[in-house]
Structure formats: C-alpha cells, structure tokens
C-alpha cells in the first residue's frame, strides 16, 4: 500500500494492453541471435545470448525470453507475454552504433522449451505484441522436464508430521526417501498430486496472456517424526528416474511449555530476478516499454514509485539471503503473512518466487496467510465463504487464490485459508483478511472457538497471523475502514482470550504498537504479563516501501520506513523479538513480553478488563475516516505539468541510476521522488480550480508533510536508524520529531 497518487498518473500514461495476434516469427532481416548453450541441464542454469547485425538500433530494442503456454505449442504473443527481458542498450553502451551486444540470463526449468526473441523499437502503445520481431534464437531443450523443483516444507497441523512439496511437469508417484543419517535414507513414503487449469482461473491476466501450464504439485506427508531431530531426505518420482539433492530439516521440540523455539516472520516479500532482468507486470506496463532515458520513462518511473512497484524488489533478494544466513540458528518455522509472491496473474512468476525461497523453504517449514494479491477478484470462490472484497478488488490478477492454495498446501479447508497449529510453547492461529470475518461469520466462529479451546497450560503463548493490519499508520480511506472493521470484530475476543501478539503485512514498512486495546496502551498486570496484544506490521520484506501518516499516534512504539524481517525466540516465560534491517543488517527495534513461572490464564480478569475498559485516545479525523483525495490530487498535478512543459526539466533526474534488482533503495526512492516535491508547492496547483478541496486536503495533509519524513528516514539510514519515532521518541538528528 502506498500513496495512491500513482494510480491515476499511471492511468493517464496507460494506452491499453494491445495484444494483437502476432506469431513470434522474425522478419526477413539479417540479424544474428545466438546462444552459448541450447541445452538446459538443470533449473537455474545460465545462458548467454548474443546478437549482431541489428540494422537500425534504437534505445527501445529488447531481447526477451519466451515460452509456449502449453507443452506442445509454439509461442504466440497474442496469448502470452515474455517471461523476462532486457533492453539491448543496457547490455552494451555502444549498442546504438554497433547494433550488437550480449547478456546472460538465468533460466529456470519451466517445463517447456524456451527461446529468445529480439524486438526492434518497442513503442509505448506497442507492448511486446505488434512490434517487429527481427530475430529468433534456437530453442533451449530441457533435458529433464520432470526435474523436481521448488521444494518446500510445511506443517500439517498434526504433531510429528511434515509435508514435503515440490513441482514436476507430469503426475506420477511422488516419493520421499528419508532418515536420520545423512546418506542413509532408509524410510520411504509416497503421496499425491494436484494441479489447476486455465479454466480454473477467474480472469485476466491469469487466464489470458499471463498463463502457462503450471505443472504438477506433489505432496508427501512424513509422519511419526521424533521431536528435536534432524532428518535428511530427497524427493522425486521413480517413474521419472530422478530425485532431488539431499536436504535436511530439524523437527521442532515436542509441544509444551518447557520448550524453546526460534521463528522467522515476513510479509509482502514478492520476488525478483537475480540476473537483473525485467518482468512483465500490468502495474508497471508503462515503464516496461519506455526506452531508457526518455521523458516517458521518467514520468512512468515517478508514477510507478507512487503506485507501488518492483523498483525496490531487490530488497527481497537481500532478505532472502539474510533468512538463509539464519539457518545456522535452527529456526523451526518461517512465516509469510500474505502477498508472498506478487505473481498477480503471471504464472511464470510463481516459478521465480518458489525458486528464490527454495534454499530456506527446503530446510524450514514455511507457513502462509493469504493476501489480497493472491486471492482478491470480483465474484471469486463459489464455496460458501463470503469474500469481503468480492465486488471491487482485482488484486490477484485473476488468480482468485487457486495457484496460492494449490502451491502452498496448508492445513485448511479448500480455499478457506484459516487454520491453527501448535509449535513448542506457541499456539498459532491464521485467519484470512480477504474473507468475511464479521461477527457470526463462518470464519469468526472458527477463530472464537479456536481461541476458547487453547490449553494455556500446554501452549502459554498465542500468536495470530493475518495479512491486512488492524493497527497501522495508514492514510487511505479504504485501509482505515478495513482496520476499523477488523478491530470491531477481533479486539474484544483477542483481549478476552489472551492473544499475545498479532502479526500482519500489507503496509510495506515496520510498525509496532504498545500492548494496546481500543487505541489505548494497557499497563501490564502485577505479575508482568501483558493484558492486551502487541500488534505488528512487518510488510517490509521486499516490496516497495509505504509511507506512514505524518503524525504517529502515541500507541505506536516504533514506526520505520525500511526493509527487514522479524525474528523471535519464545520459551515458557519470555517472548523476545527483533526487527533486522536489510540495509544495515542491524537490529533496529526489539521488544520483550513476559509471563512468570507458573503463569495461569485468568479468563475472569480478562472478561472484566474488556467489559469495563474506557479508552483514553481520541482519533483525529484522518485516523477515523482516512483521506480520499489521492486521485483528485493526481489529476491536478499532471494537468499542471502538461500545462507547464518547463516542469519536465526538473524531473530529468527522477530515474534510478543502478540496477533495480540489486538495491535496497530507500535512498533511491527519494532520488525519484525528490524532483516531484516542488510540484506539490507550485502556485498554480495550490490555487487552481482544478484542485478540488479533497485534493488540496490530500496535498497539504499527506503529500507535503511526507517530504521531511522521507528525507529524515534517508538521512537516518546512514547511521542505521530508520525509526521515524513516536510521541515519546527523539530525532537522532536532534530534537523531538515534528512535521
């Protein structure tokens, strides 16, 4: 979630997705497009593609990797878009004079033979469909279409069980060999398979140009595993004659209070191409086919930065590496609390994401909550579970939760992604913020029943996971209303049933409340235990960073615009959590919750607290109703820019200067936005009749106050401190925070 300014800016530049029926055949030109290898031995192999003889080189020429939508077909650009691409000029600074160049792509096994196409002079309205394809490479032949890829682990909800999941092209007999000694895998178990079709998708792009065959999802459940034991395993299929390399995992300790566990937690990570290439995204289409350095690219860079985009997705690669480094600390669980992949209707991007997470997910069970970008689509889920956003939201790109559910097989009912399970001293509860959770709904009743039946003598800690937050410093009206709805549904029952911590994402930064109830900090009990939950937003695992409202309410103890991940140790008496910065590697926030030895849950005291509680904080109008003038502000800003062409000069530096996929780029974000700030103060904008009262309110209450917030955050990052502060904090640059 970001400033909504970009949504209308993007619409103004958007010409429409023009997918003419174009077979991917080169025109009759003497252009050479060669490969250093035409065989893919394994997923993740690199291939170098070279070209020469381009007759009229332009800055808008590109080389793209394409794949058939089904195994037996040829590529038709009416039906699909490239997997990924690179601008020719970015690979060779002399390209415009030589017409030649080369670049290296990392190629995944996506179950059909890919090849490269060279596109000449892609235009803003042309996309990759109706431009001149002037060269085609040979096919890259995949040696093993059923290579087991995308391996990952999950808990089943039953003690002593682990689910091993992976992908192949065809269905067979999924098999896992495992044991407690490396190289001696004496136990064997088989499982089942599933898949989904284009017809299962709910809309475009998922059932049109975003579709390729997803292959087969394999699932094998290992049972009767011994607690706190290292198991080694391989997975594959004897029918296909191949198995994965050996991996291993550590089972968690037995469920109970006298245990200790280490947990990693993320949300909104997304995925990124480690070879630095670009992918197709409908949200970013204007940038995709604007030549580097053009005014169109500058405008779309600014647009996409406001809209929320892939310009910072490299942070997800950084955090993935940091999570892999955590393996030495033996985490027993990795959480991804929604918006896990951001495929949004493009099937190939699920493959990229699972490949990115594979190292850690083959060793640590990975559990997920569903987010808006996995599931939301008008009229989805004809399964009797009411969708909160059925009539409006298109955030899944037509996937409507099907790929997410099939690829991440959780201990839940079909497409009803709420469930619970125990690990060590923790009872974990997962709910869906995308389905109806109002009082009396099927989901609400499950949550209430689950909480009422937790045995706190066995699992003294209760942690809840969902995607959208109930507490967050957000400004847009829709998010404010959703947060209020969630608090109305859950706050009373969470406090009454002793929930300790609630973890969410959706807002792409880090936020932590005090132990809060109805916007009011609640003191701890006499024994030092909490009387209300801490609410955490950690949607900062890789996607574009969100801003925060300029004035932070006093019940927030930490707010930071920075990428990172959360980690926490839990034993019988202590929960100690740390937020780790992706930019510095340092811990920039930490907190501790405690329970005394012999602590007993007191339901009577909790009920009395809820019934007699009097909140002390009065919300501002913005916190109560949000701000809805973003689109009106965008219209006014662009109108002024087009009426005053000299303003383009001031935007000339509003582009990234380095590869977008290798940076953790808060500073680079500001580099894009800084030239736009004077526009907000431009007299014609402030005084124009084009600027409605709602737009002026948004400009003056949200956009303009963000300027010092972002500048301070970037300056603070130089010393590794990105906390924006609260009513009780101080500015590391000197003095109390004021905006």
N, C-alpha and C positions, 0 to 999 in steps of 0.2 A: 504494500500500500504506500503510495507516495502522493505528492501534490498532484491534484487532478488536472492541473493546467495542461499537461501534455496531451491529454486525451482529445481535447478539441484541436490543439495545434496539429496533432497527427492527422486528424480528420481533414484539416484544411489542405495538407500536403498529399493526402491519400487520393490516388486517382482511381483505385479499384483494382481488384485482382483479376487480370485479364488472362485467363488460361485458354488460349486458342489451341485447337487440336493440331499439335505440331509433333511429327515424328522426329526423333533425335538423330537425323541424318545430316552429315556435313554438306555444305555447299561445295561446288566444284572449285576449290582453291588449293593451291599447292602449299598447304600448311602441314608441318610435321608435328605429331603429338605422340611421343614415345615414352615407354616405361622401363625402369631398370629391372622390373620383375613382373611377370604375368601370372604368377602363382602365389596364392595366399596359403602359406603353410600353417599359420595359426592366427587366431584373433589378436589384433594389436600389432601386427607386423607393419613396418613402414615401407612405403613405395614412393619412389621419386618419379615425378612426371616432368618431362621437358618438352618445350615447344620452340619452333623456329619457323621463319618464313611468313609471319603474320603480315599481310600486305599494307594495311593502314592502321598501325597500332593506336589505340586510344586509352585514356585513363579508365574507361569503363569496360575494358576487356576482362574476362574472368575465366578461370579453369575450375570445373566443378566435377564432383564425384556423384554419379547417379546409379540407381539400382532399379531393376524391374519391380513392379508392385506384386507380382506373383512369380513363382519359380520358373515357369515355362515361357514367360512373355518377354517382349523387348520393352525398352523404355519408351514411353510416350509422355511427353511433357504436358499433355492435356490432363493426364491422370496423376502426375506426381511432380514433386519439386526436388532439386538436388539434395543429397544428404548433407553436403557441405561444399564450400567453395573458397577460393582466394582470388583477390584481384591480381592480375598479372603485374601491374606496376609495383605492387608491394613486394613482389619477389625479386625484382631487378630494377634498380633506379634508372638504368639506361634502356629500359624496355621500349620507350617511345621512339627511340632511334634505331634499336636493333631488331625489334619485333621478335625477340627470343627471351627465354627465361626457363627457370625450373624451380620446383618446390617439392617438399616432402610431406606426404600425408600419412597419418596413422590409420590403417584400415582395419575395421572390425569384421568379424565373421557375422554377416547379417543374412546368411542362408541363401543368397542368390548372387550370381557373379556380377560384380560391379564393373564399371568402366568410367573413363573421364571424357568430358566434352569441353571444347573450347568455344566460348561465346564472345562474339565481337560486338563492341559498342552497345552494351546494355543500356536501354533508355529508362527514364523514370516510369513511363507508362508500359514498358515492355515486359518487365519481370524477366523470368528465365524461359518464357514460352514462345514468344513471337519474335525473338531476335535471331540473328544469323548464327547458326552453329557451323563453325568453319573447320572443325577438326574433331575426330573421334578416335580414341585410343583403342587398342585391343582390349578384349575382356580380361579381367583378372579371375583366373579359375581357382575356386575354393577347393582345396584338397579334401577337406572333411566337412561336409555340410552339417553333420551331426556332432561336431565338436562340442563337448559340454562347456557352456559359457555362462556367465552371470550368476555364479554360485553365491548363495547366501543362506543364512541360518535364521530360524525363528523359534520362539517358544510356542507350544501348542495350548497352553493353559492347564496341562496336566503335569504334575510333578514327575521328574525323571524322564522327560521327553524333550527331544529337539527335532525340529523339522529341517530337513536339508532340501533346498530348492534350487533348480537350475534350468537352463534353456537348451533345447536342441531344435533342429528343423522338424524332424518326424517324431511321431509317437512310437514307443516301443515298450520295453520293460525297464523302467528306471530302477537303478540298483545302487546301493551304497555298501561298500566294504568298510568295516571299522574295527578298531580295537584300542587297547590301552598302551600298546607298544608300537613305536614308530617302525614301519616296515613289516609289522606282523598284524595284519588286519584279518582277524580270524572269524569275525561275525559278518553276516550278510543279511540284508533286508531289502525288499522291493516295495514299490509304491505305486502311485497313479499319475495320470497326466490330465491336462486340460488345455484348452486354447480358446480363442474367440475369433470371430469373423468380421469382415467389413459390415455385414448386416447387423451385427450386434451394436455397432456404434450409433450414436444418436444424431449426429450432424456433422457438418464440415468444420474443420478440415479433416477430422478423423475418418470420415467415410468417403472422402474425395481425394484431393491431392496430397493429404498427409498420410495416406495409408500405404503400408507394405505388409506382407504376411508376417505375423509376429512369431511364428514358430510354435513350439510346444513347450508348455510349462510343466516341469517334472517336480514331484513332491514325494519324498520318502521320510517317514517318521521313525526315529530311533527311540526305543522305549527301554525302561528299566535301567536307566543310566545311574551310575553311582555319583552322589554329590561330591563336589570339590575334587574332580578327577579330570585329567587331561585325556581326551580321546583323539585318535588320529583316524582319518577317513579319506576315501576317494569316492567319486560319484560318476556315473555314466550308464552305459547300456551294453550288455553283452551282444545284443543283436547288431550293434554298430561297431563293435570291436575296439572301443576306446573308452578310457576313463580319464578323469581329471588328474592333475598332480595331487600329491598327498597334502592335505591341510589338517589343521587340528583346532580344537576348542577346549575350553575349561568349563566344566559344568558348574553351576552356582552351588553354594552351600545349601544344605537342607533348609527348608522353610522353617523359621522360628526366630525368637527374639535374640538368642545368644549367637548370632552370626553377624558378619560384616560383608558389605558388598560395595563395589565401585561402579558407578554408572556414568555414561556419557549421554548428553542430550543436545539435540539440534532441531531446527525447523527452517524451512524455506531455503534449503541449500541449493537446489537446482543442479545443473550440470554444466560443464564447459569442455570444449575441445582442447586437449593438451597439446595438439600440434599447432594451435593458434589459428586454425581455420574458422570460417564463419558458418553459421547455420541459418536456415530459413526460420523466421518467426513472424507470424502475422502482425504481432505488436510492433515489429521493427521493420516492416517491409520497406518503408521509405528509405531507411538507411541502407538496406541491402543492395539496392541498385542505384544508388547515387555515387558517382565517381568520387574518389578521394580528393579532398581539397576544394570541391565545388561548393557554391553557395547552398545548393540543395542539401549537400551532406552536412554543412554547418547547421542549417536550420533543423534537419532531422536529428542531428546529434543533441541539440538542445531539447527538442521535442521528446526524444526518447529518454533523456535523462530525467525529465519531469514525469514522464509517463510510467517509468519503471521498466527496466530493460536488462539486456545482457551485457551492458557496458562494464559492469563490475563482477561478472560471473567468475572471473579468475579467482576471486576470493574463495569460492567453493573448492577449487583445486588446492588452494593453500590449506584450507581447513581439513580437507580430506587427508592431506599429508600429515597434518597435526594429529588427527584422530588415529592414523596408522602408527604414529610415534607413541600414542598412549597404550598400544598393545602390550608393551613391556610391563604395564601396571595391572594387567589382568582384569580389565573391565568385564562384567558379566552381562552387560546389556547396553545397546546403543538405541536411543530413541530418535525418530524422525517425525516430528509433530506436524505433519501436513505440508503441502506444496513441496513434496520431496524432490520431484524431478523437473517439473515445468515443461513436460513434453507438449501439452496443450494441443493435442490432435495430430502430432507428428510422431509416427510410430518409431522411426529410426532413433529418435532422441531418448526413448526408453532404453534402447540398447546402449547408448552412450552413457547414460546415467548409471545403469547397473554395472557397466564396466568400470566406471570411476569408483564406485563404492566397493568393488568386489574384494579387494585385499582385506579390508576390515570386516566386511559382512560374512566372509567365509570363516572368520575366527570368532566373531562376537554376534550372538543373536540380535537381529535388528527388528524392532517393533515400530509400527507406524500408526498414526492417526490420519484420517483423510482431511484434505484441504479443498478449498474452492477450485484450485487449478487441476485437481484430479477428478472432480465429481460434478461441478455445477453445470447444468444445462436445462433449458426450458422443457418441462414435462418428462424429465428422466425418471427412472426407477419405478416401473409399474409393479411394485412388490408390496404395496400396503404400508410403506414407510413414507410419511409425508416429508417432502423436501421444502425447507424453509425458503429457498430461492428459486422455486420451480418456474416461476413466470418471468423471471428477469435475467438471471445470470447465465453467461455463456463462457465462463472462465475455463472450462475444461477443453475447449476446442472441439466439442462433440464427443468426447470420450465417455462422459456420464458415469465415471467410476469403474467401468468394465476393465480396462487394462490394469488399473491400480489394484483392483480386487484380485484379478487372476494372477498377477505377477507377485504380489505380496499376499500370501495366503495366511491370514491371521485367524485366531480362534473366535470367529464371529459368524453370525448367520450371513447368508448370501446378500451382499450389498447393504447390510445393516451393520455398519462398522462401529459397533460399541461392544466392549468386552472387558474382562478383568482377569488378572492372574497374580500370583504371588512369587516374589523372588527374595530369598533371605528374610529380613525383617520388614519388607515392604509389601503392602497390598497396592497394586497398580490398577487404576481404573481409566479406561479410554472411552471417550464419547465423541460423537460427530457433531460439530457445529453447523454442518450443512443440512442435517435432517432436523425435523421438528423435535424440539426438546422442551416445549412448553409443558406446564404442569398438567398431568393427566395423559400425556402422550405416551406411546409405547416406550420410547427411549427414556423419558423422565422416570417412568415406573421402574425400568431396569436399573437406572442409576440409584434411585432411592432404595430399592430392595437390596441392591448390592452393598451399599454403604451401611445399611442397618444390620447386615449379616456378617460384617467383618469381625473376626475374633481378634481383638486388640491384644489379648494375651499371647497370641501367636505372631501377629504382624502389627507391632505397635505403631508403625508409620503408614499413613495413607497418602498417596500421591496421585493426582488426577492429571490426565493429558488430553488436550483438545487442540484445535487449530486456531480459531479466532479467539482473541482475548476478551475477558470481561472487564479487565482494568488495563487501560493503555492511554498514553498521552497522544491521542489522535484528534484530528480536526474535521474530517469529512463527516457529513451528517449520517450517512449510511452506517459507518463504523461506530459512531457514537450511539445510534439507536440499537444496533446489534449488541453492543456491550451492555447497554441498559437491560435489554431483554434477557441476556444471559445472567446478569446479576439478579434480576427479578425471579428467574427460575431456580437458581442454584445457591445463592448466598446463604439463605436460611438453612437449607439441608446440609450444606458443606460445613457450616459452623456447628450445627447441632450434632453432626456425626463425626466431628473431629478431623476433618481433612487438614493435613499439614501444609501441603504445597500444591499449587495448580500451575502447570506449565503449558505455554501456548506459543504460537508464532504469529504469522500473518502480517504483523507490523515488523518491518525489517530493521529493527535495531534492538537494543537491550534495555529492558525496564524491570525494576523490582520494587514492589510495594513494601511497606511495613506489614505487620500482621494486621490485616485490615478487614473491617466489616462495615458496609454501608458508608464508604468513603471516610471512615474514621479509624485511626490507629487504635488497636486494642492492647492494653498492657498485658504482660504475661501474668500467669497465675502465681500464687505464692511459692509453688514448687519449681518455678522457672519454665514450665511448659507453656506452649502457645495456646491462646484461646481462639485464634482465628487464623485462616491460611495466609501464607505469603503467596502472592500472585506474580508469576514471572512471565515476561515476554522475551523470548530469545529467538526471534525470527531473523537472526543476523548471521546465518551460516553460509551465505554466499550470494544471495540475490542482491539487487540494487538496494541501497540504504534508504530508509524512510527518515524523514524529519520528525521532530516532536513539536507539540504545541509550545509556543514561546514561553508561557508561564506554567511551570511544572507544579501540579498540586502537592500539598505538603505530605500526603500519604505515600508518595514515591520516595524511596530512599536512594535510588540510583537510576539514572537515565543516561544512555550513551549511544552516540551515533558511531558505531564501529562494528566490524565483522568479528565474530568469535564463536565459541562454543562453551557450553556449561558442563561441568563435571562435579559429581558429588559422591562423598563417602557416607555410608549410613551404617550405624550399628544400633544396639538396643537403646542407647541413651543420647546419641548425637547424630545430627544431620549437618554435615559441613560441605558447603557448595562454593565453587569458584567459577567466575567467568573469565575465560582466557582470550586475549586479544590475538586476532590473526595478523595484525600489523606488527606487533612487537613481540609476541609470544609470552607476554607478561600477564599476570592476573591483575585485572583492573577493577574487580569487585568480588567480595566474598561475604558470606553470612553463615551464621550457625543457629540451628534450632536444637533445643534440648528437651529431654524428659528424664526425670530422676529414676534411679534404680528402683524397681518395684512399682513403677507408674501404673495406675489403673484408670481406664477411661471412665469418666463420670458423666453419664448421659443426663442426669438430672441438672447438674450445674450448667451444661451446655444449653439445655432447653430453657433454663432461667435466663441465661445471657441473651438468647435470641428474643424471647418474649418481652424482656424489659429494656432492650437496648435503645438508647437515644443517640442518634448521630449528631455530631457537632460541626461537620463541614458543610458549607453551603456552596453548591456548584455555581460556576459562572454560567452565563447564558450560552457561551460557546461550548462549555463542557456538557451542558444539558441538551442542546439542540444541534451542535456542530455548525459548520459553515458550508453553505451550498452554492457559493458564488464562483467556484473554480472555472466552470465552462464559460460563464459570462466574462470573467477576467481574461480568459484566453482569447476570446473573440476580440475584445477591446485591444489587447496587446498586439495581436497580429494585424489588426486594422491600422493601428498607428505605425507599425513597422513598414507596412506596404505603402502607406501614405508618405513616408519619410525615408526614401531609399538610402540616405546618408547613414541611417542607423545600422545598415548592413556592415559598414566599415568597422563599427565597434564590436561586431560579432565574429570578426575574421579569425580570432584566436580561440574560438569556442569549440575546439576539437581535441580529441585525445592525441597525445604525441607518441605513445608507445602502444605495444600490442595489448589489446583489451583483455586477453585471457591470461596474462601473467602478472597482473597488478592487483593489489588490494587498494582500491583507488578512491578513498575519501578525498584526498588532495586533488586527484584528477577530476573527481566530480565537481569540486569547487572551481577548478580550472574551466570547466564547461559553463558553469552557472554564473561565475563572476561577471562576465561581459553582459549578462542579461539583467543584472540587478539595476543598472541605471534606467532601464526601460520602465521599471515599476514607478520611478520617481519622475518620469517625463511629464512636463506640464500638460501637454495635450491629452495624455492618458488620464491624469488626475482630474482634468476639467471637462473632458469631452462628454457630450451627451451619450456617446457610445458606451460609456462606463456606467452601468446601472448601479443603484445603491448596493445590491448584493455583491457586484464585482468590486466596488470600492471597499466594502467591508472586508472582502477576502484579501484584496491587495494590502490594505492598511493594518489588518489584524493578524494576517497569517504570512503572506509573502514577504513583506518588508521586514517584519521582526525576525524572519529566519536568517537574514543576512548576517548579523553579528553572531547568531547561534552557530551557523556553519563555519564562519571564519574562526571563531574561538575553538571549535572542535578540531579543525585542521591544525591550528597553532598548538593546541594541547597535545595532538598526536605526536608532535616532535619530541615530547618528553614522555610519551607512553601513557598519557592520562587523557582519555576522551570523555570522561564523565561530564555531562552538562550541569549536573548539580540539582539540588532541591532547595526548598526554603531554608534549610539549615546548613547548606554547603557553601563553600567559598570557591571562588575562581582561582585556579592556580596561577593565573596571570596577574592576580592582585585584586582584592576587594570582593564584595559579595556579587553574585550574579544579578544582573539586571538587563533588561532588553528594551 
